[in-house]
Amino acid sequence: MAYRRRMLLKVIILGDSGRFPSRSPAKMGYASGQERFQSLGVAFYRGADCCVLVYDVNAMKSFDNLNNWREEFLIQASPSDPDNFPFIVLGNQIDFDGGNNRVVSEKKAKAWCALK
């Protein structure tokens, strides 16, 4: 029998919290990333292998705040190579209202990623 080495990855997910319509089912992790948890950043972020930055495609403010989340993560996590630390950007709520309220285009998100 071949020996399998177990590998664990620490992935941090950050972004503005939002409100869910009353008809939506409860979502796990709803409060993660809220400002009240930022004081735990150093201990929580250290040793992360990747950071996922999440924004609401229907809320420009949440997209604009990606810069703050990214910078705060880099400050508190202190990765050894901040210029090459892996970030993933995820546009959320794309299925809400059939995409009619989308304010952050895919093109805009890709341009932001190219700059970062």
N, C-alpha and C positions, 0 to 999 in steps of 0.2 A: 504494500500500500504506500503510495507516495505521500510524503509529508507536505502539508499545506501550511504555509506561513500566513498567519492572520495579520491583516493590515488595517489600521484604524486611521481615519482622516478626521481632522477637526475642521468643520466648516462653520463659519459665522455668517448669520443672515441678518442684515441691517436695512433699515428704511423707516420712513414715517409710518406711524400707525394710522389706521383709518377707522371709519365707522362703517358698519355693515347695515344694510337695510333690514328692517325688522322681519322681513319675509325670508332673509337668508339664514341658512343653518349656522349654528355657532361654529367658529373656526378656531382650531387649536393654534396656540402661539400668537393669538391676536395682540397681546400686550407686549410681545418681545420687540425690543428696539425702542420702546418709549423712553422719553427723556429721563424719567425717574430711575432708570436702570443704568444710566451712563456712568455713575460713580463706580460701578462694578467693572468697568471696561478693562482696566489693566489686568486684573486676575482672569477675567472671562476671555479676553482676546488673545492673551499670550499663548504661543504654541499653535496658533491657527495655521492650517495648511492652505486655506482659501477663504475668501470673503465674497458673499453674494450680496449685491446691492439691489434692493427691490424698490420699485417706484410704481405708482398708480398711473396708467396711461391716460386716465381721465382727469388728472390733477397736476397741473404744471408745477405747483409748489413742491410736490413730492419729488418730481424730477429734478428741480433746481436744488433741492436739499441733498442730492447724491454727492455733490462736492463736499459738503460738511461731513456726511457719514464716512466718506472715503478718507478725508484728512484726519478725522477723529480716530478712526481705526488705525491709521499709520502711526499716529502719535502714541496711542495707548498700547498697541501691539508691539511696536518697535521691531518690525521684521529685519532680519540681517541684510536683506537686499530690497528696500522699499520700491525701487524703480522697476523691479521685475516680479513683485509679489502678485500672485494671480487673483484677479477680481473677475466676477461674473456679474453682468448687469441683466436684471430680469424685469420686464414690463408686466405688471400684474393687472388684473381686472379687465383684461382685453375682451372677455366674454360678456361684460356688463352692458346692457342696453344695446346689444347687437353691434357695438362699436360706434354708435352714433355720437357719443359724447367724447370720443377720443381727442385729446389735445396735444399729446406728445406722439409725433409720427415716428415710424421706424427709422426713417432717414435721420431725424434729429438725434435719436438715441444712438445710432451707429456713428454719427459724427462726434458725439460726446465720447464714446468709447475710443475712437481713433485718437482723440486728443489726450486721453489718459493712458 
